[in-house]
């Protein structure tokens, strides 16, 4: 394993800092990728070549390719439910017909509930929550930045805690290795269940979302974004007047709730089925990309049959709208490809292992739980991956806990908490990218406005872990 020294940390930091300063995520990712390859090959020329080849080689991974195809294809389904009036009818049903959503608080709470209920796969739950509430958010003047924060924070917190999805399977797999090596005793599910109590970042984040929803309180960049959003009141009112005229096809079978639920439910319900089948009876990380890919393929086929039977779209019109939806996803898919490549570079540079190694053995036992959380948080921020972080940090936390006599569930919970911190703060996090797309929010603005909230929550979590550590 090659030792790149401090450059292993500088490379992702270049990307993060440049993204925040320039607000150009593609430029920032490309620059960070170039720096990474230049470090790996110790050559600027080979750094350029590595960047060009790396983009293409990203598609050599079936998981990456399936995820990118999924991102493009889900755009087609979202387009179909808009032009056939499914989204319009849902908005009318929730607000005009039944008075379920009548103000800012209720639309934000609806987004949180939808995101939390669809916990099988993080990309799909954010996209559906965004599609369901986007127009309602405009109507009640909730900024895209606030909706992105609510949807992504709720998504990551819930998905990292429910255990009966790909996240839980991956964590149990890591714990199973520690059992096999003799560091832990018991069943992986039971150990993880006990550890989830101490996934404090998730629980505090959900509490924070509820606080901001019900109090209406905003501060920092989020407050500025909301004030800016309110200054566009005249334009917003025009958009609201046009809400019922959002390219919906003039057809008797249009404007039906079924035009929303048939494509969406066929996609969503196929995901756990595919997870089970492709995971050989288990939910697994390896089957995750295949499951969402299968789900969106199935959803597209069902949509074609449904809209043809209803006579809303003929074959030519169906594919025309589908392709328009695909085209709208090019930017976000490009970002996703570069984020995958950045994650690959972080792995080659051994960023996670480097951060863990230089910080190990430098703290008293009382701060060890907080230490695992802090290192995991820094690692996930730098790499943009929660899965990669907890895969590294759970074993470190378990083994450190054994050496210090600290119960393993505290250390596992802290490792998971720190891992999801990066999902909420890193501009190269795939979940953050999806949240931005789901709400039509500028990606860097999403990171800028959400990061202070996550930092405050993370600081409280760190304090809790330190107090816990000294009380044991």
ABEGO torsion letter per residue (X at the ends): XBBAEAAAAAAAAAAAAAAAAAGBAAAAAAAAAAAAAAAAAGBAAAAAAAAAAAAAAAAABAAAAAAAAAAAAAAAAAAAAAAAGAAAAAAAAAAAAAGABABAAAAAAAAAAAAAABAABAAAAAAAAAAAAAAAAAAAGBBAAAAAAAAAAAAAAAAAAAGABAAAAAAAAAAAAAAAAGABBEBAAAAAAAAAAABAAAAAAAAAAAAAAAAGBBBEAAAAAAAAAAAAAAAAAAAAAAAAABGBBBBAABGBAAAAAAAAAAAAAAAAAAAAAAAGGBBBAAAAAAAAAAAAAAAAAAAAAAAAAAGABBAAAAAAAAAAAAAAAAAAAAAAAAAAAAAAAAAAAGAAAAAAAAABGABBAAAAAAAAAAAAAAAAAAAGBAAAAAAAAAAAAAAAAAAAGBBAAAAAAAAAAAAAAAAAABAABAAAAAAAAAAGBBAAAAAAAAAAAAAAAAAAAAAAAAAAAAAX
